[in-house]
Amino acid sequence: MKPQNAFLFISVFALASLIGLSGCGKRSGSNGAKPDATIIARLEVIRQTGQPVTPAELNAWYPEPPAGDNAAPLYAEAFAALSPEDLKSPSFLAKNQQALALLHKAAGKSQSRYSIDLSEGGNMKMPHLAKIKASAQLLGREAAANAAKGRSDLAAQDAIDGLRLAGSLEQEPLLISQFVRISSDSLTLVALEGAIGLKAFPEEQLVPLQAGLRAEEGTIQPSLARALAAERCNLIALFQMPLPEYEKFVADAGANCPLGTLAEFEDYRQGAAFRLDFNLCLDYFSNWLGIASTPFPACLDAAEQSAPATAAQMTEARAKGYRVSATALPALNSTLDRAADCVAQLRVAEAALAVERYRLSASSALPDSLGQLAPKYLAVVPEDPYDGKPVRYKKLSPKGYVVYSIGRNRQDDGGMPKPPTAKPDGAYDLTFVVRR
């Protein structure tokens, strides 16, 4: 599936980060634009579904767990304890023992909400996102070291806790947070693949690993839909931004302000184009939220089929001078692809661990097909999110094999791993390879 590339879209969240949306949603004379009755009704329908339409509602939508169940404070301590030591340094692990202990402790908590205020918009700080990725690398490095020492029990726990670290972002309704989560999951799976290749894991370690992979995979798409609803909320706030806030935005953006001067934007909000612009943006997100809530691979097909209509909408927006939709709507095809990649990688890893469990009971012999693994080692063979067929499996040697998804090009490339410089839709598969 090809991402939209006809126009350069500005992410709603990125635009919001220039604005500072803490005052958005106010409606008082010249301070804010009052939508017409049709738009007000549409916003109320959104609200009645339980989704936010103001920054304050968005912040409340990110649930606060009971203090004893919230992993985020422990993760924050771990992040603060991270050593600046280079990942490749021989002393990297030794200097991060405190951080590792806190990461493992935090992973024992069942819920997470990081200390951010989503009602602050551009004033919001999110230092935890960069630290999550660094921590996933740290846990992966420890998993490799433990596997090399024959400690598969510790390596398995590293992988499980890496998945829980990424999953700590499950409820955080921001696209950027979900992208970090996907990247962290990928780092954990690379580490797990390497550890399994170094040391066979016993049954008692493989079973909880499979459960962790399955739990993480099941929340990727719902979390993406939450993030899209948050993007819509930020865009609604942009339409209703009080003019004093817009004046600050103009000052920050300078001559490159995409929505015009203060006077131009104030005039724009009094005209019919403003209402048409607002409705187009609501239509756009309604369509994409519907697509994102559809299971794989149907959502990918729907996104591809929707691309021409979306491009036509953008052409119309630019031609008619719709200031917000022509500049602030995000391109979302690639977002679904990234989610599909993550789901695929988690599913093939779960199937590979089922192969490992089979080998333990078959004197290290490999199964002839993944179908032999169900229902004893897999409830069912996982579906490839790119075509809905079972994920693929191929023997590479008497002891080596690959489990794979066909990936974004939707072609079976024989289990070829992704080359370092490959294009997103290149000729490769999403693989979990075990060579012994």
C-alpha positions as CSV (number, residue, x, y, z in Angstrom):
1,M,0.0,0.0,0.0
2,K,1.4,3.4,-1.0
3,P,1.2,6.3,1.5
4,Q,-0.5,9.4,0.4
5,N,2.1,11.6,-1.3
6,A,0.1,14.1,-3.3
7,F,0.3,16.8,-0.6
8,L,2.5,17.7,2.3
9,F,0.3,17.4,5.4
10,I,1.2,18.9,8.8
11,S,0.4,16.6,11.7
12,V,-2.3,17.9,13.9
13,F,-0.2,17.2,17.0
14,A,2.8,18.9,15.5
15,L,0.7,22.0,14.6
16,A,-0.9,21.9,18.1
17,S,2.6,21.9,19.6
18,L,3.2,25.4,18.0
19,I,-0.1,26.7,19.3
20,G,-0.5,25.9,23.0
21,L,-4.1,24.7,23.2
22,S,-4.7,25.2,26.9
23,G,-7.4,27.8,26.2
24,C,-9.0,26.1,23.3
25,G,-12.7,25.3,23.4
26,K,-13.7,28.7,24.8
27,R,-16.4,30.5,22.9
28,S,-16.8,34.2,23.9
29,G,-17.4,36.8,21.3
30,S,-14.2,37.7,19.4
31,N,-12.1,35.3,21.6
32,G,-13.4,32.2,19.8
33,A,-15.4,31.0,16.8
34,K,-18.8,29.6,17.5
35,P,-19.7,26.7,15.1
36,D,-23.0,26.5,13.5
37,A,-25.8,24.2,14.8
38,T,-24.8,21.4,12.5
39,I,-21.2,21.3,13.8
40,I,-22.3,21.6,17.4
41,A,-24.6,18.6,16.9
42,R,-21.7,16.6,15.4
43,L,-19.4,17.4,18.3
44,E,-22.1,16.3,20.7
45,V,-22.4,13.0,18.9
46,I,-18.7,12.5,19.3
47,R,-18.9,13.3,22.9
48,Q,-21.8,10.9,23.5
49,T,-19.6,8.1,22.1
50,G,-17.2,8.7,25.0
51,Q,-14.6,10.4,22.8
52,P,-13.2,13.9,23.6
53,V,-13.8,17.2,21.8
54,T,-11.9,19.6,24.0
55,P,-8.3,19.4,25.4
56,A,-9.7,19.1,29.0
57,E,-11.8,16.1,28.0
58,L,-8.8,14.6,26.2
59,N,-6.7,14.8,29.3
60,A,-9.5,13.2,31.4
61,W,-9.7,10.5,28.7
62,Y,-6.2,9.3,29.7
63,P,-7.2,7.3,32.8
64,E,-5.3,7.7,36.1
65,P,-4.8,4.3,37.7
66,P,-4.9,3.8,41.4
67,A,-1.5,4.9,42.8
68,G,-0.4,1.4,43.8
69,D,-1.1,0.1,40.3
70,N,0.5,2.8,38.2
71,A,3.8,1.7,36.7
72,A,4.7,5.2,35.4
73,P,6.3,6.6,38.5
74,L,8.7,3.6,38.7
75,Y,9.4,3.9,35.0
76,A,10.2,7.6,35.6
77,E,12.7,6.6,38.3
78,A,14.3,4.1,35.9
79,F,14.5,6.8,33.2
80,A,16.2,9.2,35.6
81,A,18.7,6.4,36.5
82,L,19.7,5.7,32.9
83,S,23.4,6.1,32.3
84,P,24.6,8.2,29.4
85,E,27.1,5.4,28.6
86,D,27.1,4.5,24.9
87,L,25.1,1.4,24.0
88,K,28.2,-0.3,22.5
89,S,30.4,0.4,25.5
90,P,31.5,-2.7,27.4
91,S,30.5,-1.1,30.6
92,F,27.0,-0.2,29.4
93,L,25.1,-2.9,31.3
94,A,27.2,-2.5,34.4
95,K,26.5,1.2,34.6
96,N,22.8,0.7,34.2
97,Q,22.0,-1.9,36.9
98,Q,19.9,0.5,38.9
99,A,17.8,1.5,35.9
100,L,17.4,-2.2,35.0
101,A,16.2,-3.1,38.5
102,L,13.6,-0.3,38.4
103,L,12.5,-1.3,34.9
104,H,11.9,-4.9,36.1
105,K,10.0,-3.6,39.1
106,A,7.8,-1.3,37.1
107,A,6.9,-4.1,34.7
108,G,5.2,-5.8,37.7
109,K,2.5,-3.1,37.8
110,S,-0.7,-3.7,35.8
111,Q,-1.5,-0.1,34.6
112,S,0.3,3.1,33.5
113,R,-0.3,6.7,33.1
114,Y,2.6,9.1,32.6
115,S,2.7,12.5,34.2
116,I,1.6,14.6,31.3
117,D,-1.3,17.1,31.0
118,L,-2.9,16.7,27.6
119,S,-4.9,19.9,28.1
120,E,-1.7,21.9,27.9
121,G,-1.2,21.3,24.2
122,G,2.1,22.8,23.0
123,N,3.2,23.4,26.6
124,M,3.2,19.7,27.3
125,K,6.5,18.0,27.9
126,M,6.9,14.3,27.0
127,P,10.5,13.4,28.1
128,H,9.4,9.8,28.8
129,L,9.0,8.9,25.1
130,A,12.7,9.1,24.3
131,K,13.6,7.3,27.5
132,I,11.2,4.4,26.7
133,K,13.1,3.6,23.5
134,A,16.4,3.9,25.3
135,S,15.1,1.6,28.0
136,A,13.9,-1.0,25.4
137,Q,17.4,-1.0,24.0
138,L,18.8,-1.6,27.5
139,L,16.5,-4.5,28.2
140,G,17.4,-6.0,24.8
141,R,21.1,-5.7,25.5
142,E,20.6,-7.4,28.9
143,A,18.6,-10.2,27.2
144,A,21.4,-10.9,24.8
145,A,24.0,-11.0,27.6
146,N,21.8,-13.3,29.7
147,A,21.2,-15.7,26.8
148,A,24.9,-15.7,26.0
149,K,25.6,-16.8,29.6
150,G,23.0,-19.6,29.3
151,R,20.5,-17.7,31.6
152,S,17.4,-18.2,29.4
153,D,15.2,-17.5,32.4
154,L,16.6,-14.0,32.8
155,A,16.6,-13.4,29.0
156,A,12.9,-14.4,28.8
157,Q,12.1,-12.0,31.7
158,D,13.9,-9.2,29.9
159,A,11.8,-9.8,26.8
160,I,8.5,-9.9,28.8
161,D,9.4,-6.7,30.6
162,G,10.4,-5.1,27.3
163,L,6.9,-5.8,26.0
164,R,5.4,-4.4,29.2
165,L,7.5,-1.3,28.9
166,A,6.1,-0.7,25.4
167,G,2.6,-1.5,26.7
168,S,2.9,1.2,29.3
169,L,1.9,3.5,26.4
170,E,-1.3,1.5,25.6
171,Q,-3.7,4.2,27.0
172,E,-1.6,7.3,26.0
173,P,-3.8,8.8,23.2
174,L,-1.2,10.4,20.9
175,L,0.1,9.1,17.6
176,I,3.7,10.0,18.5
177,S,3.3,7.8,21.7
178,Q,2.0,4.9,19.6
179,F,4.9,5.2,17.2
180,V,7.4,5.1,20.1
181,R,5.5,2.0,21.4
182,I,5.8,0.3,18.0
183,S,9.5,1.1,17.8
184,S,10.1,-0.3,21.3
185,D,8.2,-3.5,20.5
186,S,10.4,-3.9,17.5
187,L,13.6,-3.5,19.5
188,T,12.3,-6.1,22.0
189,L,11.5,-8.6,19.2
190,V,14.9,-8.2,17.7
191,A,16.5,-9.0,21.1
192,L,14.2,-12.0,21.6
193,E,15.0,-13.4,18.2
194,G,18.7,-13.1,19.0
195,A,18.3,-14.7,22.4
196,I,16.3,-17.6,21.1
197,G,19.0,-18.2,18.6
198,L,21.7,-18.3,21.3
199,K,19.9,-20.5,23.8
200,A,16.8,-22.7,23.6
201,F,14.2,-21.6,26.1
202,P,12.3,-24.2,28.2
203,E,8.5,-24.6,28.2
204,E,8.0,-22.7,31.4
205,Q,9.6,-19.6,29.8
206,L,8.1,-19.9,26.4
207,V,4.5,-20.0,27.6
208,P,4.5,-16.7,29.4
209,L,6.4,-15.1,26.5
210,Q,3.7,-16.2,24.1
211,A,1.1,-14.8,26.5
212,G,3.0,-11.5,26.6
213,L,3.2,-11.3,22.8
214,R,-0.5,-12.0,22.4
215,A,-1.5,-9.4,25.0
216,E,0.6,-6.7,23.4
217,E,-0.6,-7.5,19.9
218,G,-4.2,-7.4,20.9
219,T,-4.0,-3.7,22.0
220,I,-2.0,-2.2,19.1
221,Q,-5.0,-1.4,16.8
222,P,-7.3,-0.2,19.6
223,S,-4.6,2.2,20.9
224,L,-4.1,3.5,17.3
225,A,-7.8,4.3,17.1
226,R,-7.6,6.2,20.4
227,A,-4.7,8.2,19.1
228,L,-6.7,9.2,16.0
229,A,-9.6,10.3,18.2
230,A,-7.1,12.5,20.1
231,E,-5.8,13.9,16.8
232,R,-9.3,14.9,15.9
233,C,-9.8,16.5,19.3
234,N,-6.7,18.6,18.8
235,L,-7.9,19.7,15.4
236,I,-11.3,20.6,16.8
237,A,-9.5,22.7,19.3
238,L,-7.6,24.4,16.5
239,F,-10.8,25.5,14.8
240,Q,-12.1,26.9,18.1
241,M,-8.9,28.5,19.3
242,P,-9.4,31.8,21.1
243,L,-8.0,34.6,19.1
244,P,-5.4,35.6,21.8
245,E,-4.0,32.1,21.5
246,Y,-4.0,32.4,17.7
247,E,-2.1,35.7,18.0
248,K,0.6,33.9,20.0
249,F,0.6,31.2,17.3
250,V,1.2,33.7,14.6
251,A,4.0,35.3,16.5
252,D,5.7,31.9,17.0
253,A,5.2,30.8,13.4
254,G,6.3,34.2,11.9
255,A,6.0,34.7,8.1
256,N,5.3,31.0,7.6
257,C,2.1,30.9,9.5
258,P,0.0,28.4,7.5
259,L,-3.4,29.8,8.6
260,G,-2.9,33.4,7.9
261,T,-2.5,36.6,10.0
262,L,-4.7,37.2,13.0
263,A,-7.0,39.5,11.0
264,E,-7.2,37.0,8.1
265,F,-8.1,34.1,10.4
266,E,-10.7,36.2,12.3
267,D,-12.4,37.1,9.0
268,Y,-12.1,33.5,7.8
269,R,-13.9,32.2,10.8
270,Q,-16.9,34.4,10.1
271,G,-17.5,33.0,6.6
272,A,-19.1,29.9,5.0
273,A,-15.7,28.4,4.0
274,F,-14.8,28.0,7.7
275,R,-17.9,25.9,8.3
276,L,-17.2,23.8,5.2
277,D,-13.6,23.4,6.3
278,F,-14.7,22.3,9.8
279,N,-17.1,19.7,8.4
280,L,-14.5,18.4,5.9
281,C,-12.1,17.7,8.8
282,L,-14.7,16.0,10.8
283,D,-15.6,13.9,7.8
284,Y,-12.0,13.0,7.3
285,F,-11.5,11.7,10.8
286,S,-14.8,10.0,10.9
287,N,-13.7,8.0,7.8
288,W,-10.3,7.2,9.2
289,L,-11.6,6.2,12.6
290,G,-14.0,3.8,10.9
291,I,-11.1,2.4,8.9
292,A,-8.8,2.1,11.9
293,S,-11.5,0.2,13.8
294,T,-11.9,-2.4,11.1
295,P,-9.8,-5.6,11.6
296,F,-6.7,-6.4,9.5
297,P,-6.4,-6.8,6.6
298,A,-9.8,-5.2,5.7
299,C,-8.6,-1.9,7.2
300,L,-5.6,-1.8,4.9
301,D,-7.8,-2.5,1.9
302,A,-10.3,0.2,3.0
303,A,-7.4,2.7,3.4
304,E,-6.1,1.9,-0.1
305,Q,-9.6,2.2,-1.6
306,S,-10.1,5.5,0.3
307,A,-6.9,7.1,-1.0
308,P,-8.4,8.6,-4.2
309,A,-11.3,10.1,-2.4
310,T,-9.0,11.5,0.3
311,A,-6.7,13.0,-2.4
312,A,-9.8,14.6,-4.0
313,Q,-10.8,16.1,-0.6
314,M,-7.4,17.6,-0.3
315,T,-7.5,19.0,-3.8
316,E,-10.9,20.6,-3.0
317,A,-9.6,22.0,0.3
318,R,-6.6,23.7,-1.4
319,A,-8.7,24.9,-4.3
320,K,-11.3,26.4,-2.1
321,G,-8.9,27.9,0.4
322,Y,-9.8,25.8,3.4
323,R,-7.1,27.0,5.7
324,V,-7.2,24.2,8.3
325,S,-7.9,21.1,6.3
326,A,-5.4,22.1,3.5
327,T,-2.6,22.4,6.0
328,A,-3.3,20.4,9.2
329,L,-4.8,17.1,8.2
330,P,-2.3,14.2,8.7
331,A,-1.6,11.5,6.1
332,L,-2.7,8.3,7.8
333,N,-2.1,5.4,5.3
334,S,1.5,4.9,6.6
335,T,0.2,5.0,10.2
336,L,-1.9,1.9,9.5
337,D,1.0,0.3,7.8
338,R,3.2,0.8,10.9
339,A,0.6,-0.7,13.1
340,A,0.2,-3.7,10.7
341,D,4.0,-4.2,10.8
342,C,4.0,-4.3,14.6
343,V,1.0,-6.7,14.7
344,A,2.7,-8.9,12.1
345,Q,6.0,-9.1,14.0
346,L,4.3,-9.9,17.3
347,R,2.2,-12.6,15.6
348,V,5.1,-14.3,13.9
349,A,7.1,-14.2,17.1
350,E,4.3,-15.9,18.9
351,A,4.2,-18.6,16.2
352,A,8.0,-19.0,16.4
353,L,7.8,-19.7,20.1
354,A,5.2,-22.3,19.4
355,V,7.7,-24.0,17.1
356,E,10.2,-23.9,19.9
357,R,7.7,-25.6,22.2
358,Y,7.1,-28.3,19.6
359,R,10.8,-29.0,19.3
360,L,11.0,-29.6,23.1
361,S,8.6,-32.5,22.8
362,A,9.9,-33.8,19.5
363,S,13.6,-34.4,20.2
364,S,14.5,-31.0,18.5
365,A,12.7,-32.0,15.2
366,L,11.0,-29.1,13.4
367,P,7.3,-29.3,12.5
368,D,6.5,-29.7,8.8
369,S,3.9,-26.9,9.1
370,L,2.5,-24.4,11.6
371,G,-0.8,-26.3,11.4
372,Q,0.8,-29.1,13.5
373,L,1.1,-26.6,16.3
374,A,-2.6,-26.0,16.9
375,P,-4.3,-26.3,19.2
376,K,-1.6,-27.6,21.6
377,Y,1.0,-24.9,21.2
378,L,-1.2,-22.2,19.4
379,A,-4.9,-21.8,19.8
380,V,-4.9,-21.1,16.1
381,V,-2.1,-20.2,13.6
382,P,-2.1,-16.4,13.7
383,E,-3.3,-14.5,10.6
384,D,-1.0,-12.4,8.6
385,P,-2.5,-8.8,8.9
386,Y,-1.5,-8.1,5.3
387,D,-3.6,-10.8,3.6
388,G,-5.6,-12.6,6.3
389,K,-3.9,-16.0,5.6
390,P,-1.9,-17.9,8.2
391,V,1.6,-16.5,8.8
392,R,4.2,-18.4,6.7
393,Y,6.8,-20.9,7.9
394,K,9.8,-22.3,6.2
395,K,12.6,-24.7,7.2
396,L,16.1,-23.3,6.6
397,S,18.1,-26.3,7.8
398,P,17.5,-29.4,10.1
399,K,17.5,-27.0,13.0
400,G,16.8,-23.6,11.5
401,Y,13.6,-22.0,10.3
402,V,11.8,-18.7,9.6
403,V,8.2,-17.6,10.5
404,Y,7.1,-14.6,8.5
405,S,4.5,-12.1,7.3
406,I,4.5,-11.0,3.7
407,G,4.7,-7.3,4.7
408,R,3.6,-4.1,3.0
409,N,4.2,-5.2,-0.6
410,R,1.8,-8.1,0.0
411,Q,4.1,-10.5,-1.9
412,D,5.6,-13.6,-0.5
413,D,9.3,-13.1,-0.8
414,G,10.2,-16.5,0.6
415,G,11.0,-15.3,4.2
416,M,13.6,-12.8,3.1
417,P,14.5,-10.6,6.1
418,K,14.4,-6.8,5.7
419,P,17.7,-5.4,4.4
420,P,19.1,-2.4,6.3
421,T,18.4,0.0,3.5
422,A,15.1,-1.4,2.2
423,K,12.2,0.8,1.3
424,P,9.0,0.3,3.4
425,D,7.2,-1.5,0.6
426,G,10.3,-3.3,-0.7
427,A,10.8,-7.0,-1.6
428,Y,11.2,-8.5,1.9
429,D,9.2,-10.1,4.6
430,L,8.7,-9.5,8.3
431,T,10.6,-12.3,9.8
432,F,11.5,-14.2,13.0
433,V,14.5,-16.3,12.1
434,V,16.1,-19.0,14.3
435,R,19.3,-20.5,13.1
436,R,21.1,-23.2,15.2
